[in-house]
Amino acid sequence: LEYLALFGLVLLHEFGHAFACRSVGGRADRILLWPLGGIAMVRPPIRPGAVLWSIAAGPLVNVALVPVFFGVGQLAIATGAILTSPDLAKLFATLAFINMALLLFNLLPIYPLDGGQILRALLWFVLGPATSLIVAAVIGLVGVTLLFLLAIFAQSIWIGILAVFILSSCWHGLQQGLAQLRMTTTNRPRPW
């Protein structure tokens, strides 16, 4: 049940991204669930506010679930269900923990995690699309280095695999940001 519930929480998180993207006029055609999490294939309008809302909505689903799990736990205590069904109470406690862990992990400022994309969208207001992507990707490279160290320290192959995936996406984001920056400087009108 815990594994099914984990995928359910991830799916709700990804639905948050998809519904928010559609609410600002973007496209959200697919959600991919895989052993390391989920990815909502969203294409919000190319505006920092639309991107910010589309990305922030996923973690906001997890935030909204915190009082739900807390309330269910309190209800189990108040009704005595925790004594008659300790496994059920343990399940909801585990779900609350998983939900918080997903929220905190997703908010790490490591591009392409939600926290890194939120950072990028916030920087976009000030720095523009290309430079904000470069800054977020560089910060992400530092973060993924720490994730690799955690994988080694914890001797976790799963954290290592996740770090490789994040590194690949982060590197791609950096290359994309540099290409966008070159395009904007090449297409800029000459002062003479």
TORPA-4810 file (N, C-alpha, C, O; in nm, 3 decimals):
<nodes>
NODE_1_0.082_-0.121_0.000_0.000_0.000_0.000_0.086_0.126_0.000_0.050_0.227_-0.062_L
NODE_2_0.200_0.120_0.071_0.287_0.238_0.076_0.342_0.271_-0.062_0.347_0.388_-0.100_E
NODE_3_0.383_0.169_-0.138_0.435_0.195_-0.273_0.327_0.249_-0.365_0.351_0.342_-0.442_Y
NODE_4_0.207_0.192_-0.357_0.097_0.244_-0.438_0.063_0.387_-0.398_0.037_0.472_-0.483_L
NODE_5_0.065_0.413_-0.268_0.036_0.547_-0.220_0.144_0.646_-0.264_0.114_0.761_-0.294_A
NODE_6_0.270_0.601_-0.267_0.378_0.687_-0.313_0.352_0.730_-0.457_0.364_0.848_-0.490_L
NODE_7_0.316_0.635_-0.543_0.286_0.671_-0.681_0.163_0.760_-0.689_0.155_0.848_-0.774_F
NODE_8_0.066_0.738_-0.599_-0.051_0.824_-0.594_-0.014_0.967_-0.557_-0.065_1.062_-0.616_G
NODE_9_0.075_0.983_-0.459_0.120_1.117_-0.420_0.196_1.185_-0.533_0.177_1.304_-0.560_L
NODE_10_0.282_1.109_-0.598_0.358_1.164_-0.711_0.262_1.203_-0.823_0.279_1.308_-0.885_V
NODE_11_0.163_1.120_-0.850_0.066_1.149_-0.955_-0.013_1.277_-0.923_-0.033_1.361_-1.010_L
NODE_12_-0.057_1.292_-0.798_-0.128_1.415_-0.758_-0.038_1.537_-0.777_-0.084_1.641_-0.825_L
NODE_13_0.089_1.524_-0.739_0.186_1.632_-0.757_0.196_1.671_-0.905_0.193_1.789_-0.939_H
NODE_14_0.207_1.572_-0.990_0.220_1.598_-1.134_0.091_1.654_-1.193_0.096_1.738_-1.283_E
NODE_15_-0.024_1.610_-1.143_-0.151_1.670_-1.185_-0.155_1.818_-1.149_-0.211_1.899_-1.224_F
NODE_16_-0.096_1.854_-1.034_-0.088_1.995_-0.997_-0.017_2.076_-1.104_-0.064_2.183_-1.143_G
NODE_17_0.097_2.024_-1.152_0.170_2.092_-1.260_0.082_2.105_-1.385_0.071_2.212_-1.445_H
NODE_18_0.019_1.992_-1.423_-0.059_1.989_-1.548_-0.179_2.084_-1.542_-0.202_2.159_-1.636_A
NODE_19_-0.254_2.081_-1.433_-0.372_2.168_-1.424_-0.332_2.315_-1.419_-0.399_2.399_-1.480_F
NODE_20_-0.224_2.346_-1.349_-0.178_2.486_-1.343_-0.133_2.533_-1.479_-0.162_2.646_-1.519_A
NODE_21_-0.062_2.448_-1.551_-0.015_2.485_-1.685_-0.133_2.513_-1.777_-0.134_2.612_-1.850_C
NODE_22_-0.232_2.427_-1.773_-0.351_2.448_-1.856_-0.427_2.574_-1.815_-0.489_2.639_-1.899_R
NODE_23_-0.423_2.608_-1.685_-0.497_2.725_-1.638_-0.439_2.856_-1.691_-0.507_2.958_-1.692_S
NODE_24_-0.312_2.855_-1.733_-0.250_2.976_-1.789_-0.239_2.970_-1.941_-0.170_3.051_-2.003_V
NODE_25_-0.308_2.872_-2.001_-0.311_2.863_-2.146_-0.202_2.776_-2.206_-0.179_2.780_-2.327_G
NODE_26_-0.134_2.698_-2.123_-0.028_2.611_-2.173_-0.081_2.474_-2.210_-0.201_2.447_-2.203_G
NODE_27_0.011_2.388_-2.249_-0.025_2.251_-2.286_0.036_2.155_-2.186_0.151_2.171_-2.144_R
NODE_28_-0.041_2.057_-2.150_0.004_1.950_-2.061_-0.058_1.821_-2.114_-0.174_1.790_-2.085_A
NODE_29_0.021_1.748_-2.191_-0.033_1.633_-2.262_-0.008_1.499_-2.194_-0.087_1.406_-2.210_D
NODE_30_0.102_1.487_-2.119_0.139_1.356_-2.063_0.197_1.371_-1.924_0.256_1.473_-1.889_R
NODE_31_0.179_1.266_-1.847_0.245_1.253_-1.718_0.314_1.117_-1.720_0.251_1.015_-1.750_I
NODE_32_0.443_1.117_-1.690_0.522_0.994_-1.689_0.557_0.959_-1.546_0.619_1.039_-1.476_L
NODE_33_0.517_0.840_-1.502_0.558_0.789_-1.371_0.663_0.682_-1.395_0.645_0.596_-1.480_L
NODE_34_0.770_0.689_-1.319_0.877_0.591_-1.332_0.935_0.566_-1.193_0.898_0.637_-1.100_W
NODE_35_1.024_0.471_-1.176_1.069_0.435_-1.041_1.132_0.548_-0.961_1.134_0.542_-0.838_P
NODE_36_1.184_0.650_-1.027_1.248_0.760_-0.953_1.156_0.881_-0.937_1.202_0.986_-0.893_L
NODE_37_1.030_0.867_-0.971_0.938_0.980_-0.953_0.844_0.997_-1.069_0.798_0.899_-1.128_G
NODE_38_0.816_1.121_-1.102_0.724_1.150_-1.210_0.764_1.277_-1.281_0.835_1.361_-1.227_G
NODE_39_0.716_1.290_-1.403_0.742_1.408_-1.484_0.613_1.445_-1.556_0.556_1.363_-1.628_I
NODE_40_0.569_1.567_-1.536_0.455_1.619_-1.613_0.513_1.691_-1.733_0.593_1.783_-1.718_A
NODE_41_0.472_1.651_-1.851_0.518_1.715_-1.974_0.433_1.840_-1.996_0.328_1.836_-2.060_M
NODE_42_0.481_1.952_-1.941_0.406_2.077_-1.948_0.480_2.177_-2.037_0.603_2.183_-2.037_V
NODE_43_0.403_2.254_-2.111_0.458_2.361_-2.194_0.376_2.487_-2.168_0.283_2.519_-2.242_R
NODE_44_0.412_2.558_-2.059_0.339_2.681_-2.030_0.376_2.789_-2.131_0.478_2.777_-2.200_P
NODE_45_0.296_2.895_-2.141_0.334_3.008_-2.226_0.471_3.061_-2.181_0.508_3.052_-2.064_P
NODE_46_0.544_3.116_-2.275_0.681_3.161_-2.247_0.676_3.297_-2.178_0.709_3.401_-2.235_I
NODE_47_0.635_3.291_-2.052_0.629_3.408_-1.963_0.672_3.361_-1.825_0.634_3.252_-1.783_R
NODE_48_0.750_3.440_-1.754_0.799_3.393_-1.623_0.688_3.362_-1.525_0.699_3.265_-1.450_P
NODE_49_0.581_3.440_-1.523_0.471_3.413_-1.430_0.400_3.283_-1.461_0.364_3.209_-1.369_G
NODE_50_0.379_3.254_-1.589_0.312_3.130_-1.629_0.399_3.009_-1.594_0.348_2.907_-1.548_A
NODE_51_0.529_3.021_-1.618_0.621_2.912_-1.585_0.624_2.893_-1.433_0.618_2.780_-1.385_V
NODE_52_0.633_3.002_-1.359_0.639_2.994_-1.213_0.515_2.923_-1.158_0.528_2.833_-1.075_L
NODE_53_0.396_2.962_-1.203_0.273_2.900_-1.155_0.268_2.752_-1.192_0.229_2.668_-1.111_W
NODE_54_0.307_2.719_-1.315_0.302_2.580_-1.362_0.395_2.491_-1.280_0.362_2.375_-1.255_S
NODE_55_0.509_2.543_-1.239_0.605_2.463_-1.162_0.569_2.461_-1.014_0.576_2.356_-0.951_I
NODE_56_0.530_2.575_-0.959_0.502_2.583_-0.815_0.378_2.503_-0.776_0.366_2.463_-0.660_A
NODE_57_0.287_2.479_-0.867_0.162_2.410_-0.834_0.185_2.266_-0.789_0.108_2.215_-0.707_A
NODE_58_0.288_2.199_-0.839_0.316_2.062_-0.796_0.347_2.055_-0.646_0.281_1.982_-0.573_G
NODE_59_0.450_2.131_-0.599_0.476_2.132_-0.455_0.359_2.185_-0.372_0.340_2.144_-0.258_P
NODE_60_0.279_2.276_-0.429_0.164_2.327_-0.354_0.061_2.217_-0.327_-0.010_2.223_-0.227_L
NODE_61_0.052_2.117_-0.415_-0.035_2.002_-0.389_0.014_1.930_-0.264_-0.066_1.892_-0.178_V
NODE_62_0.147_1.910_-0.254_0.202_1.846_-0.134_0.176_1.929_-0.009_0.147_1.874_0.097_N
NODE_63_0.188_2.061_-0.022_0.159_2.149_0.091_0.013_2.133_0.133_-0.017_2.127_0.253_V
NODE_64_-0.078_2.124_0.037_-0.221_2.109_0.067_-0.249_1.975_0.134_-0.345_1.964_0.211_A
NODE_65_-0.168_1.872_0.106_-0.191_1.741_0.165_-0.142_1.731_0.309_-0.184_1.641_0.382_L
NODE_66_-0.054_1.821_0.352_-0.002_1.817_0.490_-0.117_1.822_0.591_-0.122_1.734_0.678_V
NODE_67_-0.209_1.920_0.585_-0.317_1.920_0.684_-0.412_1.801_0.669_-0.474_1.760_0.767_P
NODE_68_-0.424_1.746_0.548_-0.510_1.630_0.529_-0.455_1.512_0.609_-0.529_1.447_0.683_V
NODE_69_-0.326_1.484_0.593_-0.266_1.372_0.667_-0.263_1.398_0.817_-0.285_1.307_0.897_F
NODE_70_-0.238_1.522_0.855_-0.240_1.558_0.997_-0.381_1.537_1.054_-0.397_1.482_1.162_F
NODE_71_-0.481_1.581_0.979_-0.620_1.566_1.023_-0.661_1.420_1.036_-0.728_1.383_1.132_G
NODE_72_-0.620_1.336_0.940_-0.652_1.193_0.947_-0.583_1.131_1.069_-0.642_1.048_1.138_V
NODE_73_-0.461_1.172_1.095_-0.390_1.122_1.213_-0.460_1.162_1.342_-0.475_1.080_1.433_G
NODE_74_-0.502_1.288_1.349_-0.573_1.334_1.468_-0.708_1.264_1.483_-0.750_1.233_1.595_Q
NODE_75_-0.774_1.239_1.372_-0.902_1.168_1.375_-0.882_1.024_1.424_-0.963_0.973_1.502_L
NODE_76_-0.774_0.960_1.380_-0.744_0.823_1.424_-0.718_0.820_1.574_-0.758_0.724_1.642_A
NODE_77_-0.653_0.922_1.627_-0.629_0.929_1.771_-0.759_0.955_1.846_-0.789_0.888_1.945_I
NODE_78_-0.836_1.051_1.798_-0.960_1.091_1.867_-1.064_0.979_1.869_-1.137_0.964_1.968_A
NODE_79_-1.072_0.902_1.762_-1.174_0.796_1.755_-1.126_0.664_1.813_-1.204_0.570_1.827_T
NODE_80_-1.000_0.656_1.847_-0.945_0.531_1.900_-0.908_0.432_1.791_-0.869_0.319_1.820_G
NODE_81_-0.919_0.474_1.664_-0.886_0.385_1.552_-0.739_0.345_1.555_-0.701_0.240_1.502_A
NODE_82_-0.656_0.430_1.615_-0.513_0.400_1.622_-0.488_0.275_1.708_-0.389_0.205_1.688_I
NODE_83_-0.579_0.248_1.803_-0.565_0.130_1.889_-0.620_0.005_1.822_-0.565_-0.104_1.838_L
NODE_84_-0.729_0.020_1.747_-0.790_-0.096_1.683_-0.726_-0.130_1.549_-0.729_-0.246_1.506_T
NODE_85_-0.668_-0.031_1.482_-0.601_-0.053_1.352_-0.465_0.016_1.351_-0.447_0.117_1.284_S
NODE_86_-0.369_-0.040_1.426_-0.239_0.027_1.430_-0.168_0.030_1.295_-0.091_0.122_1.267_P
NODE_87_-0.194_-0.070_1.209_-0.132_-0.071_1.076_-0.185_0.043_0.990_-0.110_0.104_0.913_D
NODE_88_-0.314_0.071_1.002_-0.373_0.181_0.926_-0.316_0.314_0.973_-0.285_0.402_0.892_L
NODE_89_-0.303_0.328_1.102_-0.244_0.451_1.158_-0.100_0.466_1.112_-0.055_0.576_1.079_A
NODE_90_-0.027_0.355_1.110_0.112_0.359_1.063_0.119_0.395_0.915_0.208_0.469_0.873_K
NODE_91_0.024_0.344_0.836_0.019_0.377_0.694_0.004_0.527_0.674_0.076_0.587_0.594_L
NODE_92_-0.092_0.589_0.746_-0.113_0.732_0.729_0.006_0.814_0.781_0.037_0.919_0.726_F
NODE_93_0.070_0.766_0.886_0.191_0.835_0.935_0.302_0.827_0.830_0.374_0.924_0.808_A
NODE_94_0.315_0.711_0.767_0.415_0.693_0.662_0.383_0.782_0.542_0.473_0.842_0.483_T
NODE_95_0.255_0.789_0.506_0.216_0.875_0.395_0.247_1.021_0.424_0.292_1.095_0.337_L
NODE_96_0.223_1.063_0.547_0.255_1.201_0.586_0.405_1.225_0.572_0.448_1.330_0.523_A
NODE_97_0.486_1.128_0.616_0.632_1.141_0.604_0.675_1.145_0.458_0.756_1.229_0.420_F
NODE_98_0.619_1.055_0.376_0.654_1.051_0.233_0.616_1.183_0.166_0.693_1.237_0.087_I
NODE_99_0.498_1.234_0.198_0.453_1.361_0.140_0.550_1.474_0.175_0.586_1.554_0.088_N
NODE_100_0.591_1.481_0.301_0.685_1.587_0.342_0.821_1.567_0.275_0.884_1.664_0.232_M
NODE_101_0.867_1.443_0.265_0.995_1.416_0.200_0.990_1.457_0.053_1.085_1.518_0.002_A
NODE_102_0.880_1.424_-0.016_0.865_1.465_-0.157_0.866_1.617_-0.169_0.930_1.673_-0.258_L
NODE_103_0.795_1.683_-0.079_0.790_1.829_-0.082_0.929_1.889_-0.064_0.971_1.974_-0.143_L
NODE_104_1.000_1.845_0.039_1.132_1.902_0.067_1.231_1.870_-0.044_1.309_1.957_-0.084_L
NODE_105_1.229_1.746_-0.094_1.321_1.710_-0.202_1.293_1.793_-0.326_1.386_1.844_-0.389_F
NODE_106_1.165_1.806_-0.363_1.131_1.881_-0.484_1.164_2.029_-0.473_1.182_2.095_-0.575_N
NODE_107_1.172_2.082_-0.352_1.203_2.224_-0.337_1.353_2.253_-0.332_1.392_2.370_-0.321_L
NODE_108_1.437_2.150_-0.339_1.581_2.177_-0.347_1.609_2.260_-0.471_1.554_2.232_-0.578_L
NODE_109_1.693_2.363_-0.460_1.717_2.451_-0.576_1.813_2.389_-0.678_1.910_2.453_-0.720_P
NODE_110_1.786_2.266_-0.715_1.868_2.193_-0.812_1.788_2.180_-0.939_1.687_2.109_-0.942_I
NODE_111_1.831_2.247_-1.044_1.764_2.236_-1.173_1.785_2.094_-1.224_1.900_2.049_-1.218_Y
NODE_112_1.689_2.021_-1.271_1.553_2.055_-1.312_1.446_2.023_-1.208_1.327_2.022_-1.242_P
NODE_113_1.483_1.997_-1.083_1.380_1.977_-0.981_1.293_2.102_-0.972_1.332_2.208_-1.020_L
NODE_114_1.178_2.088_-0.910_1.085_2.201_-0.902_1.150_2.323_-0.838_1.129_2.436_-0.884_D
NODE_115_1.228_2.302_-0.733_1.294_2.416_-0.667_1.388_2.490_-0.760_1.392_2.613_-0.759_G
NODE_116_1.463_2.417_-0.842_1.551_2.480_-0.940_1.474_2.553_-1.049_1.516_2.659_-1.095_G
NODE_117_1.361_2.496_-1.090_1.280_2.563_-1.192_1.206_2.684_-1.134_1.185_2.782_-1.205_Q
NODE_118_1.167_2.676_-1.007_1.106_2.792_-0.942_1.209_2.903_-0.931_1.179_3.020_-0.958_I
NODE_119_1.332_2.868_-0.891_1.441_2.966_-0.885_1.462_3.029_-1.021_1.475_3.151_-1.032_L
NODE_120_1.465_2.947_-1.125_1.484_2.998_-1.261_1.372_3.095_-1.299_1.399_3.201_-1.356_R
NODE_121_1.247_3.059_-1.269_1.134_3.147_-1.305_1.142_3.279_-1.229_1.111_3.384_-1.285_A
NODE_122_1.182_3.275_-1.102_1.195_3.399_-1.025_1.308_3.486_-1.080_1.295_3.608_-1.090_L
NODE_123_1.420_3.422_-1.115_1.532_3.498_-1.173_1.497_3.553_-1.310_1.550_3.657_-1.351_L
NODE_124_1.410_3.486_-1.382_1.368_3.527_-1.516_1.311_3.669_-1.513_1.334_3.746_-1.605_W
NODE_125_1.236_3.703_-1.407_1.179_3.838_-1.396_1.288_3.945_-1.401_1.265_4.055_-1.452_F
NODE_126_1.406_3.913_-1.347_1.515_4.011_-1.335_1.620_3.993_-1.444_1.669_4.092_-1.500_V
NODE_127_1.657_3.868_-1.474_1.771_3.841_-1.562_1.734_3.804_-1.705_1.820_3.804_-1.793_L
NODE_128_1.609_3.772_-1.727_1.569_3.726_-1.860_1.576_3.574_-1.868_1.630_3.510_-1.778_G
NODE_129_1.521_3.517_-1.976_1.510_3.371_-1.984_1.643_3.298_-1.995_1.662_3.195_-1.929_P
NODE_130_1.736_3.346_-2.076_1.861_3.274_-2.098_1.951_3.278_-1.975_1.998_3.173_-1.930_A
NODE_131_1.974_3.396_-1.921_2.065_3.409_-1.807_2.007_3.338_-1.685_2.082_3.278_-1.607_T
NODE_132_1.875_3.345_-1.666_1.815_3.277_-1.550_1.834_3.126_-1.562_1.856_3.059_-1.461_S
NODE_133_1.825_3.072_-1.682_1.845_2.929_-1.701_1.990_2.891_-1.674_2.017_2.787_-1.615_L
NODE_134_2.083_2.974_-1.717_2.225_2.947_-1.692_2.254_2.947_-1.543_2.321_2.857_-1.492_I
NODE_135_2.205_3.049_-1.472_2.229_3.058_-1.328_2.168_2.939_-1.256_2.233_2.879_-1.170_V
NODE_136_2.044_2.903_-1.290_1.978_2.789_-1.225_2.053_2.660_-1.253_2.066_2.575_-1.165_A
NODE_137_2.102_2.644_-1.375_2.175_2.522_-1.411_2.309_2.514_-1.338_2.348_2.406_-1.294_A
NODE_138_2.379_2.625_-1.323_2.507_2.625_-1.251_2.485_2.592_-1.104_2.559_2.512_-1.045_V
NODE_139_2.382_2.652_-1.043_2.348_2.619_-0.904_2.310_2.471_-0.896_2.344_2.403_-0.799_I
NODE_140_2.239_2.422_-0.997_2.202_2.281_-1.002_2.322_2.189_-1.010_2.322_2.082_-0.949_G
NODE_141_2.426_2.229_-1.084_2.548_2.148_-1.092_2.615_2.137_-0.957_2.667_2.031_-0.922_L
NODE_142_2.614_2.244_-0.881_2.670_2.239_-0.744_2.585_2.145_-0.659_2.639_2.062_-0.586_V
NODE_143_2.454_2.159_-0.669_2.365_2.073_-0.592_2.376_1.927_-0.628_2.372_1.841_-0.540_G
NODE_144_2.391_1.896_-0.756_2.401_1.756_-0.798_2.534_1.697_-0.752_2.543_1.577_-0.728_V
NODE_145_2.637_1.779_-0.740_2.764_1.732_-0.684_2.742_1.686_-0.540_2.793_1.582_-0.499_T
NODE_146_2.667_1.764_-0.464_2.635_1.726_-0.327_2.550_1.599_-0.323_2.564_1.517_-0.233_L
NODE_147_2.462_1.585_-0.421_2.379_1.465_-0.429_2.464_1.341_-0.458_2.439_1.234_-0.403_L
NODE_148_2.564_1.355_-0.544_2.657_1.245_-0.570_2.733_1.208_-0.443_2.752_1.090_-0.414_F
NODE_149_2.776_1.308_-0.368_2.846_1.280_-0.242_2.754_1.208_-0.144_2.798_1.117_-0.073_L
NODE_150_2.627_1.247_-0.139_2.531_1.178_-0.054_2.514_1.034_-0.098_2.505_0.944_-0.015_L
NODE_151_2.509_1.010_-0.228_2.495_0.874_-0.281_2.613_0.787_-0.238_2.596_0.671_-0.201_A
NODE_152_2.733_0.845_-0.244_2.852_0.770_-0.202_2.850_0.745_-0.052_2.876_0.634_-0.007_I
NODE_153_2.818_0.849_0.023_2.815_0.837_0.169_2.709_0.737_0.215_2.735_0.656_0.303_F
NODE_154_2.591_0.743_0.155_2.481_0.654_0.193_2.490_0.519_0.124_2.413_0.428_0.154_A
NODE_155_2.585_0.505_0.031_2.602_0.384_-0.048_2.469_0.343_-0.113_2.427_0.228_-0.106_Q
NODE_156_2.405_0.444_-0.176_2.275_0.423_-0.238_2.286_0.432_-0.389_2.317_0.537_-0.445_S
NODE_157_2.259_0.320_-0.454_2.259_0.319_-0.600_2.145_0.404_-0.654_2.160_0.465_-0.760_I
NODE_158_2.030_0.408_-0.584_1.915_0.484_-0.631_1.942_0.634_-0.629_1.906_0.705_-0.722_W
NODE_159_2.006_0.681_-0.524_2.043_0.824_-0.519_2.145_0.853_-0.629_2.141_0.960_-0.691_I
NODE_160_2.235_0.759_-0.653_2.333_0.776_-0.761_2.268_0.784_-0.897_2.303_0.869_-0.979_G
NODE_161_2.172_0.695_-0.923_2.100_0.697_-1.051_2.022_0.827_-1.066_2.021_0.887_-1.173_I
NODE_162_1.957_0.869_-0.959_1.883_0.995_-0.961_1.978_1.112_-0.989_1.945_1.203_-1.065_L
NODE_163_2.095_1.109_-0.927_2.194_1.215_-0.948_2.241_1.219_-1.093_2.261_1.327_-1.149_A
NODE_164_2.259_1.102_-1.155_2.300_1.097_-1.296_2.192_1.160_-1.384_2.222_1.238_-1.474_V
NODE_165_2.065_1.125_-1.358_1.955_1.182_-1.435_1.951_1.334_-1.418_1.937_1.407_-1.516_F
NODE_166_1.964_1.381_-1.295_1.960_1.525_-1.268_2.079_1.594_-1.333_2.064_1.702_-1.389_I
NODE_167_2.196_1.533_-1.325_2.315_1.590_-1.389_2.294_1.605_-1.539_2.328_1.709_-1.597_L
NODE_168_2.238_1.503_-1.602_2.213_1.509_-1.746_2.117_1.623_-1.781_2.142_1.699_-1.875_S
NODE_169_2.009_1.634_-1.706_1.911_1.740_-1.732_1.969_1.878_-1.703_1.943_1.974_-1.775_S
NODE_170_2.048_1.886_-1.598_2.110_2.012_-1.560_2.210_2.057_-1.669_2.212_2.174_-1.708_C
NODE_171_2.289_1.964_-1.716_2.387_1.995_-1.821_2.314_2.039_-1.949_2.356_2.134_-2.015_W
NODE_172_2.206_1.970_-1.982_2.126_2.007_-2.100_2.069_2.148_-2.082_2.069_2.228_-2.177_H
NODE_173_2.020_2.180_-1.962_1.968_2.314_-1.934_2.074_2.420_-1.949_2.047_2.528_-2.002_G
NODE_174_2.196_2.392_-1.903_2.306_2.487_-1.917_2.338_2.510_-2.064_2.356_2.624_-2.106_L
NODE_175_2.346_2.403_-2.141_2.375_2.417_-2.284_2.264_2.495_-2.355_2.291_2.577_-2.443_Q
NODE_176_2.140_2.469_-2.317_2.027_2.539_-2.377_2.031_2.687_-2.342_2.007_2.772_-2.428_Q
NODE_177_2.061_2.719_-2.216_2.071_2.860_-2.174_2.183_2.933_-2.247_2.165_3.048_-2.289_G
NODE_178_2.298_2.867_-2.263_2.409_2.929_-2.336_2.374_2.951_-2.482_2.410_3.054_-2.540_L
NODE_179_2.303_2.855_-2.543_2.260_2.871_-2.683_2.162_2.987_-2.696_2.171_3.065_-2.791_A
NODE_180_2.068_2.999_-2.602_1.973_3.110_-2.604_2.046_3.244_-2.589_2.013_3.341_-2.657_Q
NODE_181_2.143_3.247_-2.500_2.219_3.371_-2.478_2.296_3.410_-2.604_2.298_3.527_-2.641_L
NODE_182_2.358_3.312_-2.670_2.430_3.340_-2.795_2.336_3.393_-2.903_2.370_3.484_-2.978_R
NODE_183_2.215_3.335_-2.909_2.118_3.379_-3.008_2.075_3.523_-2.983_2.064_3.601_-3.077_M
NODE_184_2.051_3.558_-2.858_2.005_3.694_-2.829_2.115_3.795_-2.852_2.087_3.907_-2.895_T
NODE_185_2.241_3.758_-2.823_2.350_3.854_-2.847_2.383_3.863_-2.996_2.426_3.969_-3.043_T
NODE_186_2.365_3.756_-3.071_2.389_3.758_-3.215_2.282_3.838_-3.287_2.312_3.909_-3.384_T
NODE_187_2.159_3.828_-3.242_2.048_3.898_-3.309_2.030_4.042_-3.261_1.941_4.112_-3.310_N
NODE_188_2.112_4.086_-3.167_2.099_4.223_-3.116_2.146_4.321_-3.223_2.249_4.298_-3.287_R
NODE_189_2.071_4.431_-3.244_2.112_4.528_-3.346_2.245_4.594_-3.310_2.272_4.622_-3.194_P
NODE_190_2.327_4.616_-3.410_2.457_4.682_-3.391_2.438_4.831_-3.366_2.350_4.892_-3.425_R
NODE_191_2.521_4.891_-3.278_2.505_5.033_-3.250_2.550_5.124_-3.364_2.521_5.243_-3.362_P
NODE_192_2.621_5.071_-3.463_2.668_5.156_-3.572_2.586_5.148_-3.695_2.616_5.214_-3.794_W
</nodes>
